[in-house]
Amino acid sequence: MDKETQQLIEQANQVYKDNFPNTTWYGRCIFLSWYCDIGTCKFCFRSTIKHKVQHAKTAKRSLSSDLVEALLCKKLGWRIEFLTGGYRIFPKEEMLERIKLISKVYGEKIWLNIGVIEKEDLETFKPYVKGIVSSIETIEPKLHNEICPDKPIQPYEEMFEKTKDFQKSMTMVIGLGEKKEDFPLLKNFIKKHNLERITFYALKPVKGTIFEHGNGPKTEDYLWWIAKTRINFPKLEIIAGTTARRYEEVGSLLKAGANAFTKFPATKMFGTKEAFKIEEDIKSVNRKLKGTITKLPDLDWNKEVELLELNEELENEVKEKLEIYLKRIKANYSKTMENNIN
């Protein structure tokens, strides 16, 4: 890592310490569907031929799966990063019902990242939603038009103008071809729309896209954008994405000024050596993790589901789905402990 970036990270770390407590958390994105009505963003798995052949508008997750993840978030100390799932995935009535139930299970209002939302729909969702996310992906106009040809920035900006009663956030993917000289564009966008939060992701190369043969951004480039944003916006909530492949970066992401991390497949990798490593790295940069990605609390999980007061059919579905999740989590933990002993 070059000296300039190292100094930037140290400065960002101090700015964070001056403005936030020494805590962090894991943010869980809850997917509602694997379908997207646009499906042409050139970095996204939804743009691949394989996806288009195998998935149609009916490719939605079961409601029970979404509610299980909301319950796990509540009981394991995770935050729901946002609900997402591509453009125009459900009729409004079905979308409202899912948002309402997920918010009920979680016990708080939630964030939405489901494309451009009309003003009347925002009013409908308001009792259960506290924030709206715009998937900007990349901020430089020419690059954005090339990477996301059918998802222009302007409708998101117009949506922000209608969201007076909501918190506002955006996402940005590092590794799409952005340049450091583009940072003023990001800075101006955050200021213009008075954003309370931003989520950064490091590009994950997807087979079938134009990026499939790449490796994503260098760690130092990813850290540069996070640190630069922290220094310019001391109070902004910054969430940084990681993956099963990049999990060793989490400590560095926090040191660069991120409040929390997301995108780690925690339900699949709960209790694994990678999850334990993340928790160790969090401690190494003097942060305390709210919640856990390694140890299940001692709960009567069926009782927890019953307390949600769902209808009988849905309650049984949630119990069955939750058992699948818990079985995998327990198996991961047992395997990790066995390997440590050996």
C-alpha positions in Angstrom: 0.0 0.0 0.0 1.4 3.4 -1.0 2.2 6.0 1.7 -0.6 8.4 0.6 -3.3 5.7 1.1 -1.8 4.7 4.5 -1.9 8.2 5.7 -5.5 8.6 4.4 -6.6 5.6 6.3 -5.0 6.8 9.5 -6.7 10.1 9.1 -10.0 8.5 8.4 -9.7 6.2 11.4 -9.2 9.2 13.6 -12.1 11.0 12.1 -14.3 8.0 12.9 -13.0 7.8 16.5 -13.9 11.5 16.9 -17.5 11.0 15.8 -18.6 7.4 16.6 -18.3 4.9 19.4 -15.9 2.0 19.0 -18.6 -0.4 17.9 -19.6 -2.1 14.6 -22.3 -4.4 13.3 -23.1 -6.8 10.5 -25.7 -5.6 8.0 -27.9 -8.3 6.4 -29.4 -7.6 3.0 -32.7 -9.5 2.7 -33.5 -10.5 -0.9 -37.1 -10.6 -1.9 -36.5 -12.0 -5.4 -33.8 -13.0 -7.8 -35.6 -11.4 -10.7 -35.1 -7.9 -12.1 -37.3 -6.2 -14.8 -34.2 -4.4 -16.1 -31.4 -6.9 -15.9 -28.9 -5.1 -18.1 -26.4 -3.7 -15.6 -23.1 -5.2 -17.0 -21.6 -6.3 -13.7 -24.7 -8.0 -12.2 -25.5 -11.7 -12.3 -29.1 -10.8 -13.4 -27.7 -9.6 -16.7 -26.3 -13.0 -17.7 -27.9 -15.3 -20.2 -27.9 -18.2 -17.7 -29.9 -16.1 -15.3 -32.4 -15.0 -17.9 -33.0 -18.5 -19.1 -33.5 -20.0 -15.6 -35.3 -17.1 -13.9 -38.5 -15.3 -14.7 -40.9 -13.0 -12.9 -42.0 -15.9 -10.7 -38.4 -16.3 -9.3 -39.3 -14.9 -5.9 -38.2 -16.1 -2.5 -40.7 -17.6 -0.2 -42.1 -15.3 2.4 -41.0 -17.7 5.1 -37.4 -17.4 4.1 -37.5 -13.6 4.3 -39.2 -13.8 7.7 -36.6 -16.3 9.0 -33.8 -14.0 8.0 -35.6 -11.1 9.7 -35.9 -13.1 12.9 -32.2 -14.1 12.8 -31.3 -10.5 12.4 -33.3 -9.6 15.5 -32.0 -12.4 17.6 -28.3 -12.4 16.5 -27.9 -8.7 16.7 -27.6 -8.0 13.0 -29.1 -5.0 11.3 -31.2 -5.3 8.2 -29.2 -3.4 5.7 -32.1 -3.2 3.4 -34.7 -5.2 1.5 -33.8 -5.7 -2.1 -34.4 -7.8 -5.2 -34.4 -6.0 -8.5 -36.8 -3.7 -10.2 -40.6 -4.3 -10.3 -40.6 -7.6 -8.6 -44.0 -7.7 -7.0 -47.4 -6.0 -7.3 -47.7 -3.2 -4.8 -50.1 -5.1 -2.5 -47.8 -8.1 -2.2 -44.8 -5.8 -1.7 -46.6 -3.9 1.1 -47.5 -7.2 2.8 -43.9 -8.4 2.8 -42.5 -5.1 4.0 -45.1 -5.0 6.8 -44.4 -8.5 8.0 -40.6 -8.2 7.8 -40.8 -5.0 9.8 -43.0 -6.7 12.3 -40.7 -9.6 12.8 -37.6 -7.4 13.1 -39.4 -5.0 15.4 -38.2 -1.8 13.6 -38.8 0.2 10.5 -36.5 -0.9 7.7 -34.7 0.3 4.6 -35.8 -0.3 1.0 -33.6 -0.8 -2.1 -36.1 -1.8 -4.8 -35.5 0.7 -7.5 -37.3 4.0 -8.1 -40.4 4.2 -5.9 -43.3 6.3 -6.9 -44.5 9.0 -4.4 -47.8 7.3 -3.7 -46.1 4.1 -2.9 -43.7 5.8 -0.6 -46.7 7.1 1.4 -48.1 3.5 1.5 -44.8 2.1 2.8 -44.1 4.9 5.3 -45.4 3.1 8.4 -42.9 0.4 8.0 -40.0 2.0 6.2 -37.4 4.5 7.5 -35.0 4.8 4.6 -34.7 4.7 0.8 -31.6 3.5 -1.0 -30.7 4.4 -4.6 -28.5 1.9 -6.4 -26.3 4.4 -8.2 -23.4 1.8 -8.6 -21.0 4.3 -10.3 -21.2 8.1 -10.2 -19.4 9.3 -13.3 -22.1 9.9 -16.0 -20.4 8.3 -19.0 -19.3 5.2 -17.1 -22.7 4.9 -15.5 -24.4 5.0 -18.9 -22.1 2.3 -20.1 -22.4 0.0 -17.1 -26.0 0.6 -16.3 -27.5 1.6 -19.7 -31.2 1.2 -18.6 -30.9 2.5 -15.0 -30.2 6.3 -15.2 -29.3 8.3 -12.2 -31.9 11.1 -12.7 -35.0 9.1 -11.6 -33.2 8.3 -8.4 -32.5 12.0 -7.8 -36.2 12.8 -8.5 -37.2 10.1 -6.0 -34.9 11.7 -3.4 -36.8 15.0 -3.9 -40.0 13.2 -2.8 -38.5 11.5 0.3 -38.8 14.3 2.8 -39.9 11.9 5.5 -37.3 9.2 4.9 -33.6 8.8 5.5 -31.6 8.5 2.2 -28.8 6.3 1.1 -27.0 5.1 -2.0 -24.8 2.2 -3.1 -21.6 2.4 -5.1 -19.5 -0.5 -6.5 -15.8 0.0 -6.6 -14.0 -1.7 -9.5 -16.3 -0.8 -12.4 -13.8 1.6 -13.9 -14.2 4.7 -11.7 -11.2 7.0 -11.2 -10.0 8.8 -8.1 -10.7 12.0 -10.0 -14.4 11.1 -9.9 -14.5 11.6 -6.1 -15.8 15.2 -6.3 -18.8 13.8 -8.2 -19.6 11.5 -5.3 -19.0 14.3 -2.8 -21.4 16.6 -4.6 -24.1 13.9 -4.9 -24.0 13.1 -1.1 -24.2 16.9 -0.3 -26.9 17.6 -2.8 -29.2 15.0 -1.5 -28.2 15.2 2.2 -27.6 11.5 2.4 -27.4 9.9 5.8 -25.7 6.7 4.6 -23.7 5.1 1.8 -22.9 1.4 1.1 -19.8 0.6 -0.8 -19.1 -2.7 -2.5 -16.0 -4.2 -4.0 -16.9 -5.6 -7.5 -17.4 -9.3 -7.4 -16.5 -10.7 -10.9 -19.5 -12.7 -12.2 -19.2 -15.4 -14.8 -21.0 -14.4 -18.0 -20.4 -10.6 -17.5 -17.7 -8.4 -19.0 -15.9 -8.5 -15.6 -15.8 -12.3 -15.2 -12.0 -12.5 -15.8 -11.1 -9.8 -13.3 -10.4 -9.9 -9.6 -12.3 -6.9 -8.4 -10.6 -3.8 -7.1 -7.3 -3.9 -5.2 -7.8 -3.6 -1.5 -6.0 -0.3 -1.3 -8.2 1.2 -4.0 -11.3 0.0 -2.1 -10.0 1.4 1.1 -9.1 4.7 -0.6 -12.8 5.4 -1.5 -14.0 4.6 2.0 -11.3 6.6 3.8 -11.8 9.6 1.5 -15.5 9.6 2.1 -15.1 9.3 5.8 -12.7 12.3 5.9 -15.1 14.4 3.9 -18.2 13.3 5.8 -17.4 12.7 9.4 -21.0 12.0 10.5 -22.1 9.9 7.5 -22.9 6.2 8.1 -20.6 4.2 5.9 -21.3 0.5 5.3 -18.7 -1.6 3.5 -19.4 -4.8 1.6 -17.2 -7.9 1.8 -17.6 -11.5 0.5 -16.4 -15.0 1.3 -13.4 -14.3 -0.9 -12.5 -10.9 0.6 -13.5 -11.5 4.3 -9.9 -10.8 5.5 -10.5 -7.1 4.6 -13.1 -6.4 7.3 -10.7 -5.1 9.9 -9.1 -2.8 7.3 -12.5 -1.6 6.1 -13.4 -0.5 9.6 -10.0 1.1 10.1 -10.6 3.1 6.9 -13.7 4.6 8.5 -16.5 2.2 7.8 -19.2 1.9 10.5 -20.1 -1.6 9.7 -19.8 -4.4 7.1 -22.3 -6.2 4.9 -22.6 -8.8 2.1 -20.7 -11.5 4.0 -22.9 -14.7 3.6 -23.4 -15.0 7.3 -26.3 -17.5 7.3 -24.2 -19.9 5.2 -20.9 -19.2 6.9 -22.1 -18.6 10.5 -19.7 -20.2 12.9 -17.1 -21.0 10.2 -13.4 -20.2 10.6 -13.9 -17.2 8.3 -16.6 -15.8 10.6 -14.3 -16.3 13.7 -11.5 -14.6 11.8 -13.7 -11.6 11.1 -14.6 -11.3 14.8 -10.9 -11.5 15.7 -10.0 -8.8 13.2 -12.8 -6.5 14.5 -11.2 -6.8 18.0 -7.7 -6.1 16.5 -8.8 -2.7 15.3 -10.4 -1.9 18.7 -14.0 -2.3 17.7 -16.7 -4.2 19.5 -19.1 -6.3 17.4 -22.8 -5.8 18.3 -24.3 -9.3 18.0 -22.5 -12.3 16.7 -21.7 -14.3 13.5 -20.2 -17.3 15.4 -22.3 -18.3 18.4 -26.0 -19.1 18.5 -27.9 -17.8 21.6 -29.6 -20.4 23.7 -33.2 -19.9 22.7 -36.4 -21.8 22.2 -36.6 -20.9 18.5 -40.1 -22.4 18.0 -41.3 -20.2 20.9 -39.7 -17.2 19.2 -41.6 -17.9 16.0 -44.9 -18.4 18.0 -44.4 -15.0 19.6 -44.6 -13.4 16.1 -48.4 -14.2 16.0 -48.4 -15.2 12.3 -51.2 -17.2 10.8 -50.9 -21.0 11.4 -49.9 -21.9 7.9 -47.2 -19.2 7.7 -46.0 -20.0 11.3 -45.4 -23.7 10.3 -43.6 -22.7 7.2 -41.3 -20.3 9.1 -40.6 -23.0 11.7 -39.7 -25.5 9.0 -37.5 -23.0 7.1 -35.8 -21.9 10.3 -34.9 -25.5 11.2 -33.0 -25.7 7.9 -31.0 -22.6 8.7 -30.3 -23.6 12.3 -29.2 -27.1 11.2 -26.6 -25.6 8.8 -25.4 -23.1 11.4 -24.9 -25.8 14.0 -23.1 -28.0 11.6 -20.7 -25.2 10.6 -20.0 -24.5 14.3 -19.4 -28.2 15.1 -17.0 -28.6 12.2 -15.0 -25.5 13.1 -14.7 -26.6 16.7 -13.7 -30.1 15.6 -11.0 -28.8 13.3 -9.7 -26.5 16.1 -9.4 -29.4 18.5 -7.6 -31.5 15.9 
